Amino acid sequence: MESADILRKKIAYRLTYRGTKELDYVMNRIRVEVLPHLPPDLLPALEDVLQRPEPELTAIVFGHIPLPSDVPAALKASLSGFFIAPTAA
C-alpha cells in the first residue's frame, strides 16, 4: 500500500494535467483547496474518481451526471463546491 504522501503527489499530478482547459481549471482548484486537507482514508476514493474517462469526468464536473453512488459521502461533500449539481431532466 502506498503512503498517503505518495498517493497525494500522484493525485496532485492527475489533478493538474487533465487535457481540457475547463477541466484543468476546476481540477487545479481542487488540488489547491481540497487535496491538502483531505483525510488519508479518502485519497483512494478521489484517485478512483480521477481514473474515470475524461468525458465522464467532464459530465460529472459540469452537472450532466452525478458523482457515482460508490463515492463516499465525505468526499462528495468536499467536492460539492467545485461541481455543478445535476438537475432533474
Residue pairs with C-beta under 8 A, 6 or more apart in sequence:
2 10
4 40
4 43
7 40
7 43
7 44
7 47
8 35
8 38
8 43
10 47
11 31
11 35
11 43
11 46
11 47
11 50
12 31
12 35
14 27
14 47
14 50
15 27
15 28
15 30
15 31
15 35
15 50
16 24
16 27
16 28
16 31
17 24
18 24
18 27
18 54
18 57
19 54
20 54
20 58
22 58
23 54
23 57
23 58
23 61
26 61
26 82
26 83
29 82
30 79
30 82
33 82
34 78
34 79
34 82
35 46
37 78
38 46
38 75
38 78
39 74
42 72
42 74
42 75
42 78
45 71
45 72
45 75
46 75
48 70
48 71
49 57
49 60
49 67
49 68
49 71
49 75
49 79
50 57
52 60
56 65
59 65
60 66
60 67
60 83
61 82
61 83
61 84
62 83
62 84
63 83
63 84
63 85
63 86
63 87
64 86
65 86
66 86
67 76
67 79
67 83
